[in-house]
Amino acid sequence: MAQTQPLSLEEFLQKKKIDVVALSKHMPELWNEWQALWQEMSPQSFDAQKKFLFNRLRRRFPLSASVSST
């Protein structure tokens, strides 16, 4: 049975269609807070805790079509 790599915060946010580079550049405090939280909890817990913020961030920092298709 192959062991899967844990999902990184960057990969998680890309799946949510959020541009990680723009988010980290324009909201560094939030980015640093989320990186610390990501290390402390599972992706499912992080998703449940932050899910209401994702739509606002997706509209503000949309992932470009070229990045999301990779």
BAROSE-405440 format. One record per residue: residue number from 1; y, x negated, z of N, C-alpha, C in turn. Coordinates in steps of 0.2 Angstrom, whole numbers, plus 5000, padded with zeros to 4 digits. Layout:
# residues N
pos | nv | nu | nw | cav | cau | caw | cv | cu | cw
NUM | Y | X | Z | Y | X | Z | Y | X | Z
...
This chain:
# residues 70
pos | nv | nu | nw | cav | cau | caw | cv | cu | cw
1 | 4994 | 4996 | 5000 | 5000 | 5000 | 5000 | 5006 | 4996 | 5000
2 | 5010 | 4996 | 4995 | 5016 | 4992 | 4994 | 5022 | 4995 | 4999
3 | 5025 | 4990 | 5002 | 5031 | 4991 | 5007 | 5037 | 4992 | 5003
4 | 5041 | 4997 | 5004 | 5047 | 4998 | 5001 | 5053 | 4995 | 5004
5 | 5058 | 4992 | 5001 | 5064 | 4989 | 5003 | 5068 | 4995 | 5007
6 | 5071 | 4994 | 5012 | 5075 | 4999 | 5015 | 5081 | 5000 | 5011
7 | 5084 | 5006 | 5010 | 5090 | 5007 | 5006 | 5096 | 5004 | 5009
8 | 5100 | 5001 | 5005 | 5106 | 4998 | 5008 | 5112 | 5004 | 5008
9 | 5117 | 5003 | 5012 | 5122 | 5008 | 5012 | 5125 | 5008 | 5005
10 | 5126 | 5003 | 5001 | 5129 | 5003 | 4994 | 5124 | 5008 | 4990
11 | 5118 | 5007 | 4990 | 5113 | 5011 | 4986 | 5114 | 5018 | 4988
12 | 5114 | 5019 | 4995 | 5114 | 5026 | 4997 | 5121 | 5030 | 4995
13 | 5126 | 5026 | 4995 | 5133 | 5029 | 4993 | 5133 | 5030 | 4985
14 | 5129 | 5026 | 4981 | 5129 | 5026 | 4974 | 5125 | 5033 | 4972
15 | 5120 | 5034 | 4976 | 5116 | 5040 | 4975 | 5120 | 5046 | 4977
16 | 5125 | 5046 | 4981 | 5130 | 5051 | 4983 | 5135 | 5051 | 4977
17 | 5135 | 5047 | 4972 | 5140 | 5046 | 4967 | 5147 | 5044 | 4970
18 | 5147 | 5040 | 4975 | 5153 | 5037 | 4977 | 5154 | 5030 | 4975
19 | 5160 | 5028 | 4973 | 5161 | 5021 | 4971 | 5162 | 5017 | 4977
20 | 5158 | 5012 | 4979 | 5157 | 5008 | 4985 | 5163 | 5003 | 4984
21 | 5164 | 5000 | 4979 | 5170 | 4995 | 4978 | 5176 | 4998 | 4980
22 | 5178 | 5004 | 4977 | 5184 | 5007 | 4978 | 5185 | 5010 | 4985
23 | 5180 | 5012 | 4988 | 5180 | 5014 | 4995 | 5181 | 5009 | 5000
24 | 5178 | 5003 | 4999 | 5178 | 4997 | 5003 | 5185 | 4994 | 5002
25 | 5188 | 4995 | 4996 | 5195 | 4992 | 4995 | 5200 | 4996 | 4998
26 | 5200 | 5003 | 4997 | 5205 | 5007 | 4999 | 5205 | 5010 | 5006
27 | 5199 | 5010 | 5009 | 5197 | 5012 | 5016 | 5193 | 5007 | 5020
28 | 5196 | 5001 | 5021 | 5192 | 4996 | 5024 | 5189 | 4997 | 5031
29 | 5193 | 5001 | 5035 | 5191 | 5003 | 5042 | 5185 | 5008 | 5042
30 | 5186 | 5013 | 5037 | 5180 | 5017 | 5037 | 5174 | 5013 | 5034
31 | 5175 | 5009 | 5029 | 5169 | 5005 | 5027 | 5166 | 5001 | 5032
32 | 5170 | 4997 | 5036 | 5167 | 4993 | 5041 | 5163 | 4998 | 5047
33 | 5166 | 5003 | 5048 | 5163 | 5008 | 5053 | 5156 | 5010 | 5050
34 | 5156 | 5012 | 5044 | 5150 | 5015 | 5041 | 5145 | 5009 | 5040
35 | 5147 | 5003 | 5039 | 5142 | 4998 | 5039 | 5139 | 4997 | 5046
36 | 5143 | 4997 | 5051 | 5140 | 4996 | 5058 | 5135 | 5002 | 5059
37 | 5137 | 5008 | 5058 | 5133 | 5014 | 5059 | 5127 | 5013 | 5055
38 | 5127 | 5011 | 5049 | 5121 | 5011 | 5045 | 5116 | 5007 | 5048
39 | 5118 | 5001 | 5051 | 5113 | 4997 | 5054 | 5109 | 5000 | 5060
40 | 5113 | 5005 | 5063 | 5110 | 5008 | 5069 | 5106 | 5014 | 5068
41 | 5106 | 5017 | 5063 | 5103 | 5024 | 5062 | 5099 | 5024 | 5055
42 | 5095 | 5029 | 5055 | 5091 | 5030 | 5048 | 5096 | 5033 | 5043
43 | 5094 | 5032 | 5037 | 5098 | 5035 | 5031 | 5098 | 5043 | 5032
44 | 5093 | 5046 | 5035 | 5093 | 5053 | 5036 | 5098 | 5055 | 5041
45 | 5098 | 5051 | 5047 | 5103 | 5053 | 5052 | 5110 | 5052 | 5050
46 | 5111 | 5046 | 5046 | 5118 | 5045 | 5043 | 5120 | 5050 | 5039
47 | 5116 | 5053 | 5034 | 5117 | 5058 | 5030 | 5119 | 5064 | 5033
48 | 5115 | 5066 | 5038 | 5116 | 5072 | 5042 | 5123 | 5072 | 5046
49 | 5125 | 5066 | 5048 | 5131 | 5065 | 5052 | 5137 | 5065 | 5048
50 | 5136 | 5062 | 5042 | 5142 | 5061 | 5037 | 5143 | 5066 | 5031
51 | 5138 | 5071 | 5031 | 5137 | 5074 | 5025 | 5144 | 5078 | 5023
52 | 5148 | 5080 | 5027 | 5154 | 5084 | 5026 | 5159 | 5080 | 5023
53 | 5159 | 5073 | 5024 | 5164 | 5069 | 5021 | 5162 | 5066 | 5014
54 | 5156 | 5067 | 5012 | 5154 | 5065 | 5006 | 5158 | 5068 | 5000
55 | 5159 | 5074 | 5000 | 5162 | 5078 | 4994 | 5169 | 5075 | 4994
56 | 5173 | 5075 | 4999 | 5180 | 5072 | 4999 | 5180 | 5065 | 4996
57 | 5175 | 5061 | 4998 | 5175 | 5054 | 4996 | 5173 | 5054 | 4989
58 | 5169 | 5058 | 4987 | 5166 | 5058 | 4980 | 5172 | 5060 | 4975
59 | 5176 | 5065 | 4977 | 5182 | 5066 | 4973 | 5187 | 5061 | 4973
60 | 5188 | 5057 | 4978 | 5193 | 5052 | 4979 | 5191 | 5046 | 4975
61 | 5184 | 5044 | 4976 | 5181 | 5038 | 4973 | 5175 | 5039 | 4969
62 | 5176 | 5043 | 4963 | 5170 | 5045 | 4959 | 5167 | 5038 | 4956
63 | 5160 | 5038 | 4956 | 5157 | 5033 | 4953 | 5157 | 5034 | 4946
64 | 5159 | 5029 | 4942 | 5159 | 5029 | 4935 | 5153 | 5030 | 4932
65 | 5153 | 5034 | 4926 | 5146 | 5035 | 4923 | 5142 | 5029 | 4921
66 | 5145 | 5024 | 4919 | 5141 | 5018 | 4917 | 5138 | 5015 | 4923
67 | 5140 | 5015 | 4929 | 5137 | 5013 | 4935 | 5131 | 5018 | 4938
68 | 5133 | 5024 | 4937 | 5128 | 5029 | 4940 | 5122 | 5029 | 4935
69 | 5122 | 5027 | 4929 | 5116 | 5028 | 4925 | 5111 | 5022 | 4926
70 | 5113 | 5017 | 4929 | 5109 | 5011 | 4930 | 5104 | 5012 | 4936
